[in-house]
Structure formats: C-alpha cells, structure tokens
Amino acid sequence: MTKKASDFQIKYMAKMYRGKEIFKPLNTGWIDENVACIREYVANIFFYRKEGKTIMIDAGYNYPKVAEKMEWLEIDPEEVSDILITHQDTDHVGAVEDDSDGLFSHCKLYLSEIENRYLTGEVRRRVAYKLYKLPMVTINNEKVLLKDGNILDFDGIKVECILVPGHTWGHMVYLIDDEYLFTGDTIWFGSDGGYSFLSPLAEDNKLSLKSLKKLEEKIRSKNINPLVITGHTGWSQDLDFVFAHCDKKCSPFSRRAPDPDAPYDAYDESDDTKENTRNSGFLKAKH
C-alpha cells in the first residue's frame, strides 16, 4: 500500500460517504494540556506530551501537511522518537510507509505481533465483508512487537497495551497513565453513543463486538474514568456514552445524515486552520 492508496481514498471515499454521518474527525488542536491531534482528511493522529517527552499514537495517511500542522501545535517532529500503532491500515500508518516523506523515519514503531503478520505478508488485510484484499503495507522503521497486557514506560509515561481483535486481527488500544484510552478503529461515536466500528471494514464483526465488551469490562474494573479518544469521531469521558451500543455494529448504509448535501464525508478541511488551532482553546468532546 502506497501514497497512491491515500490518494485513492481522497478521490473515491469522499463520494462514497457523502450524505452519511460517518466520519467526524476533530480539527487540529489540543484536547487538553497533554494530548494534541492533527486532522488528516477523515482521521486524526495524536501526540501525548508529559514532562518534556512526546510520543505519537498512529501515523495517519500519507499526508502532505503533517509537518505544517505539527508547527501549528508547536511540536517538532525530531522530538518524537516513539509511535504507538493501533493497526496497519493506511490511514493509520501512511506517514511511516516507505514512500512517505520520511518525517518519522527515525522513529521506533510499537505494534502487536499479530498485526505485524500483515506487514510480513503472512496474512492479507480484507475489507468489504472479505470481498476486497488490500495491497500490502511496506514499512522500514524499527519495530517493537507487543503482546496483550504489555506495559511500556517512556520516561515516566506508562502505556498499557490491550489487544482488541476484530477490525484487524491484531488491533491494539493503548491506555496511557490510566487517564487516556486511544482506541483507533474499535469504537465509532454516533450522536447516541458508541458502537463497534464500521462493519464493512472488519475482519470479523462478531469478534469486534466481543472485544469491545471485554474492553468495557476491563476499563470499568479498574475504577478509572479515562478520556476515550477515537481515530475518526472525537473523544468522550462519559463511559456510559462510550459503551452505550458496544453490542451493535455501525453500518454505513444505515447512518444517513440529516442533510444529504452536507460534507459529512469530512474530506473538506477548510475550517482546519492555523488560526483556529492557535485561538480556539481546547477541543470539545464529540457527543
């Protein structure tokens, strides 16, 4: 999978999802004093900063404005040395693919050992209810392969790695300092709460639902209340909202937007500007 795959999505997926309330990413900005995000078309990438250390969560599309938007946030790419990867879809690893601009070629990548099987070609990523096999992703960065339950420490930043298979076979979510849960493509937020992520893109929808329920049980058993931050639909700290429909799939064929002419496909970034990033304060929760 290459930059060509990102360009394909821009051209065709915008048409496919227009008039459907599916992708609702945050604009570029800070969620709070620790977490920043960059909007890349229909997805977000995230940065977590604590006591001078910055780590990155997912690497977005093969996107031409990453460096520019990082400057809006006053984050230097050279200060990022570690990237947590939830899964290997091109809207989550594009900036580290071998034909990217190389902005993060110095970074070490962390991903599940199961997910790495896509990168080695042992298994192939299938979408559209297994009817379409995606091209392979090629990445040359150094990789650290993770197991479910691994605990990482980045200069005092604690990261718990939680395996949530379904969307992909090795999808990971990351609980950081027991205060932030980065969920990648496990949860989709509608106006009435969270659902299992888009059903046509899952390797196994039944497994997705099972994994999401186990994730809810794990988080609630810890008696914590983290910010739950998704890859495509913003964030919430209301766990009842987050897991409201964790036993249900989100189907893009049934999520019709009130205004079919509105740009709910989210590829219109005209309101994602440096001025808004610098002057709008913290980003609001999406629910």
C-alpha positions in Angstrom: 0.0 0.0 0.0 1.5 3.4 -1.0 0.7 7.1 -1.3 -1.4 6.0 -4.2 -3.8 4.3 -1.8 -4.2 7.5 0.2 -4.9 9.4 -3.0 -7.5 6.8 -4.0 -9.4 7.3 -0.7 -9.5 11.1 -1.1 -10.9 10.8 -4.6 -13.4 8.0 -4.2 -14.3 7.6 -0.5 -15.5 11.2 -0.3 -18.1 10.3 -2.9 -19.0 7.0 -1.2 -19.7 8.5 2.2 -21.2 11.9 1.2 -24.7 12.2 2.8 -23.9 9.7 5.5 -22.9 10.8 9.0 -19.9 8.5 9.3 -16.5 10.3 9.6 -16.5 13.2 12.1 -12.8 13.8 13.0 -11.6 16.5 15.3 -9.9 19.6 13.9 -6.2 20.1 14.6 -5.7 21.3 18.2 -5.2 20.3 21.8 -7.7 18.2 23.7 -6.1 19.2 27.0 -2.6 20.1 28.2 -1.3 16.6 27.4 -3.0 15.5 24.2 -2.9 17.1 20.7 -4.3 15.9 17.5 -3.8 16.6 13.8 -6.7 16.2 11.4 -5.8 14.3 8.3 -8.9 14.1 5.9 -11.3 11.7 7.8 -8.8 10.6 10.5 -6.8 12.0 13.4 -3.3 11.3 14.6 -2.4 12.0 18.2 0.5 13.2 20.3 0.9 12.7 24.1 3.3 15.1 25.9 4.4 14.8 29.5 7.3 16.4 31.3 9.2 17.1 28.0 8.6 13.6 26.5 6.3 13.3 23.4 5.0 10.1 21.9 2.8 9.7 18.9 -0.3 7.5 18.5 -0.8 6.3 14.9 0.8 7.8 11.9 -2.2 8.8 9.7 -2.4 9.0 6.0 0.5 9.5 3.6 -0.5 13.1 4.1 1.3 16.2 2.7 0.6 18.7 5.6 1.8 16.8 8.6 4.9 19.0 9.2 2.8 22.1 8.7 0.1 21.1 11.2 2.7 20.0 13.7 4.1 23.5 13.5 0.7 24.9 14.3 0.8 22.8 17.5 4.5 23.7 18.2 5.6 20.1 18.1 8.9 19.4 16.4 9.0 16.0 14.5 12.5 15.5 15.8 11.2 15.3 19.4 9.1 12.3 18.5 11.0 9.0 18.7 8.3 6.5 19.5 5.0 5.8 17.7 2.3 3.5 19.0 0.4 1.9 16.1 -3.2 0.7 16.7 -3.3 -1.2 13.4 -1.7 -1.2 10.0 -4.4 0.3 7.8 -3.1 3.1 5.5 -5.0 5.8 7.4 -3.1 4.9 10.5 0.5 4.2 9.2 0.7 6.3 6.0 3.4 8.6 7.4 5.8 5.8 8.0 5.2 3.9 4.8 8.3 3.5 2.6 7.1 6.1 0.0 6.2 8.7 2.6 8.1 12.0 3.1 10.2 10.3 5.8 9.3 12.7 8.5 9.3 9.9 11.1 11.8 7.5 9.5 13.9 7.8 12.7 11.1 6.7 15.0 10.6 3.3 16.6 7.2 1.7 16.0 5.2 -0.3 18.5 2.5 -2.7 17.3 1.1 -6.1 18.2 3.0 -9.1 17.0 -0.3 -10.4 15.5 -0.7 -7.2 13.5 2.8 -7.5 12.2 1.7 -10.6 10.2 0.1 -8.2 7.7 3.4 -6.4 7.2 5.3 -9.6 6.6 2.7 -10.9 4.2 1.7 -13.9 6.3 -1.9 -12.7 6.2 -3.6 -10.2 3.9 -6.0 -7.4 5.0 -9.5 -7.9 3.7 -12.4 -5.4 3.8 -15.9 -5.1 2.3 -17.0 -8.3 4.1 -13.8 -10.0 2.8 -14.6 -9.3 -0.8 -11.6 -7.0 -1.3 -8.0 -7.7 -0.5 -5.9 -4.6 0.2 -2.4 -4.1 -1.1 0.4 -4.8 1.4 1.9 -2.0 3.5 5.7 -1.6 3.4 7.4 -0.1 6.4 11.2 0.1 7.1 11.2 1.6 10.6 12.5 -0.4 13.6 9.6 -2.2 15.2 8.9 -3.5 18.7 6.3 -6.3 18.7 3.8 -6.3 21.5 1.6 -8.8 23.3 -1.7 -8.3 25.1 -1.0 -6.8 28.5 2.5 -5.5 27.9 3.3 -2.4 29.9 5.7 0.2 28.3 7.5 3.1 30.0 8.6 6.1 28.0 10.5 8.3 30.5 7.7 8.1 33.1 4.8 7.7 30.6 3.0 4.4 31.4 1.4 2.6 28.4 -0.8 -0.5 28.9 -1.2 -2.4 25.6 -4.6 -4.1 25.2 -5.4 -6.4 22.3 -8.8 -5.9 20.7 -9.1 -8.1 17.6 -11.9 -7.7 15.1 -11.4 -4.7 13.0 -8.0 -6.2 12.2 -6.6 -9.4 13.7 -4.0 -7.7 15.8 -5.6 -4.3 16.6 -4.3 -2.7 19.8 -5.6 0.0 22.0 -3.4 2.0 24.4 -4.2 3.1 27.9 -1.8 5.9 28.9 -1.2 6.8 32.5 -4.7 5.3 33.3 -6.1 8.7 32.0 -6.3 8.4 28.2 -7.5 5.4 26.1 -6.6 5.6 22.5 -9.0 3.3 20.6 -8.0 3.5 16.9 -10.8 1.8 15.0 -12.6 -0.1 17.7 -15.3 2.4 18.6 -17.4 4.7 16.4 -19.3 7.6 18.1 -22.8 8.4 16.9 -24.9 11.1 18.5 -26.5 8.5 20.7 -23.2 6.8 21.9 -20.5 4.4 20.9 -20.8 1.4 18.5 -18.4 -1.2 17.2 -16.5 0.4 14.3 -17.7 0.3 10.7 -18.9 -3.2 9.8 -17.6 -3.4 6.2 -14.1 -2.8 7.3 -13.9 -5.5 10.0 -12.1 -8.8 9.6 -14.6 -10.3 12.0 -17.6 -8.3 13.2 -18.6 -10.9 15.9 -15.1 -10.8 17.3 -15.1 -6.9 17.2 -18.2 -6.9 19.4 -16.7 -9.5 21.8 -13.5 -7.5 22.1 -15.3 -4.2 22.7 -17.4 -5.8 25.5 -14.2 -7.2 27.1 -12.6 -3.7 26.8 -15.5 -2.1 28.6 -15.3 -4.7 31.4 -11.5 -4.1 31.7 -11.8 -0.4 31.9 -14.7 -0.4 34.4 -13.0 -3.0 36.6 -10.0 -0.6 37.0 -12.4 2.1 38.5 -10.9 4.8 36.3 -12.5 7.3 34.0 -10.2 7.9 31.1 -10.7 10.2 28.1 -11.7 7.7 25.4 -10.2 9.0 22.1 -11.2 7.5 18.8 -9.4 7.6 15.4 -12.3 9.1 13.4 -15.0 10.5 15.7 -13.5 12.5 18.5 -13.4 11.8 22.2 -15.6 11.4 25.4 -15.0 10.9 29.1 -18.6 9.6 29.6 -18.1 5.8 29.8 -21.9 5.2 29.6 -21.9 7.2 26.3 -18.7 5.5 25.0 -20.1 1.9 25.5 -23.8 2.7 25.0 -24.1 0.3 22.0 -21.0 -1.8 22.3 -23.1 -4.8 21.3 -24.1 -3.3 18.0 -22.2 -2.7 14.7 -22.1 0.6 12.9 -23.3 0.2 9.3 -22.5 3.0 6.9 -25.5 2.0 4.9 -28.0 3.0 7.6 -26.3 6.2 9.0 -28.0 8.8 6.9 -27.1 12.4 7.6 -30.0 14.9 8.1 -28.7 17.0 5.2 -27.6 14.8 2.3 -25.7 17.7 0.7 -23.6 18.4 3.9 -19.9 17.3 3.7 -20.2 14.6 6.3 -17.6 12.7 4.4 -15.2 15.0 6.2 -12.7 15.5 3.5 -13.4 19.2 3.5 -10.7 20.7 5.8 -11.4 24.3 5.1 -12.1 25.0 8.8 -9.0 23.3 9.9 -6.6 26.3 10.0 -3.6 27.6 11.9 -5.7 30.5 13.3 -8.3 28.2 14.6 -5.7 25.8 16.1 -4.0 28.7 17.9 -7.1 30.6 19.0 -9.9 28.2 19.7 -8.8 26.7 23.1 -9.1 23.1 24.0 -11.2 20.9 21.6 -14.6 19.9 22.8 -15.8 16.3 23.3 -17.8 14.8 20.5 -21.1 13.5 21.7 
